């Protein structure tokens, strides 16, 4: 693990990114105080597949219709209790 100052990191960022990609961990310090760590990216974040549920889900036409007063009351006045330890 290498420690570099922030000025050196800014000046040679691409070099340090290459070293990190090769597996090296690099600490970036400001005035001698460690501030950040540059590490290799082990797994690329997966891309979201937009539209993957198209035609597979049915959203009713009244999906966003306001709830009745009775239904709102059930939500607002319900008691939520944690499960019993004996179960």
Backbone torsions as a table, in degrees:
resi	resn	phi	psi	omega
1	UNK	NA	128.9	-179.5
2	UNK	-104.6	150.3	173.2
3	UNK	-118.7	129.6	179.4
4	UNK	-129.2	158.4	177.1
5	UNK	-86.4	161.7	-173.6
6	UNK	-63.7	-33.6	178.0
7	UNK	-63.9	-44.4	178.3
8	UNK	-63.5	-38.2	178.6
9	UNK	-63.1	-43.7	179.3
10	UNK	-66.2	-38.9	-176.9
11	UNK	-69.9	-37.2	-173.9
12	UNK	-124.1	37.8	-175.0
13	UNK	-54.3	-47.5	-176.5
14	UNK	-60.5	-37.2	178.5
15	UNK	-63.3	-44.4	-179.0
16	UNK	-70.9	-33.3	175.6
17	UNK	-63.9	-41.8	177.3
18	UNK	-61.8	-42.7	179.6
19	UNK	-64.6	-40.6	178.3
20	UNK	-66.3	-41.2	178.8
21	UNK	-61.6	-28.6	179.0
22	UNK	-81.6	-1.7	175.0
23	UNK	115.9	-6.2	-178.1
24	UNK	-82.6	140.9	173.0
25	UNK	-98.2	130.9	-175.3
26	UNK	-124.2	124.0	177.0
27	UNK	-90.2	132.1	177.2
28	UNK	-106.2	123.8	-176.4
29	UNK	-115.0	150.9	175.1
30	UNK	-123.2	120.0	-176.6
31	UNK	55.1	38.1	177.5
32	UNK	82.2	-5.3	-178.9
33	UNK	-98.6	121.4	178.1
34	UNK	-57.9	130.6	-176.4
35	UNK	-120.1	-31.6	-175.8
36	UNK	-154.7	162.9	177.7
37	UNK	-128.3	130.2	176.3
38	UNK	-98.6	118.5	-176.0
39	UNK	-128.3	160.7	178.0
40	UNK	-68.8	146.3	175.1
41	UNK	-85.9	111.3	-174.4
42	UNK	-80.5	-36.7	-178.6
43	UNK	-132.5	128.9	176.2
44	UNK	-72.5	134.4	175.8
45	UNK	-60.2	138.6	-178.9
46	UNK	-75.6	146.9	177.4
47	UNK	-78.1	142.6	176.7
48	UNK	-76.9	137.2	179.8
49	UNK	-96.9	89.2	-177.3
50	UNK	-65.2	139.2	177.7
51	UNK	83.1	10.8	-175.5
52	UNK	-66.8	-19.0	179.3
53	UNK	-104.1	8.0	-179.6
54	UNK	-57.8	127.0	179.6
55	UNK	81.4	-2.3	-177.8
56	UNK	-106.2	-17.2	-179.0
57	UNK	-114.5	145.7	178.1
58	UNK	-115.9	111.1	177.2
59	UNK	-101.9	116.0	-177.2
60	UNK	-63.9	153.1	-179.1
61	UNK	-60.0	-30.7	-177.9
62	UNK	-94.3	21.8	-176.9
63	UNK	-53.0	-42.3	-175.4
64	UNK	-103.4	19.0	175.7
65	UNK	-70.4	135.2	-179.8
66	UNK	-57.9	146.7	179.3
67	UNK	-72.2	153.9	176.0
68	UNK	-69.2	159.5	178.0
69	UNK	-57.6	-37.9	179.6
70	UNK	-62.0	-44.8	-179.1
71	UNK	-67.1	-41.2	177.4
72	UNK	-61.1	-42.4	177.7
73	UNK	-60.0	-39.6	178.2
74	UNK	-61.5	-39.7	178.6
75	UNK	-70.6	-46.4	-173.8
76	UNK	-73.0	-30.0	-174.7
77	UNK	-103.6	4.8	179.9
78	UNK	-75.7	146.6	176.3
79	UNK	-100.9	125.1	178.6
80	UNK	-104.8	118.8	-178.9
81	UNK	-117.1	143.2	176.4
82	UNK	-67.4	154.7	179.0
83	UNK	-61.4	147.0	178.9
84	UNK	-68.7	143.5	179.4
85	UNK	-67.8	-20.4	-176.2
86	UNK	-83.0	-7.4	-177.2
87	UNK	-83.0	NA	NA
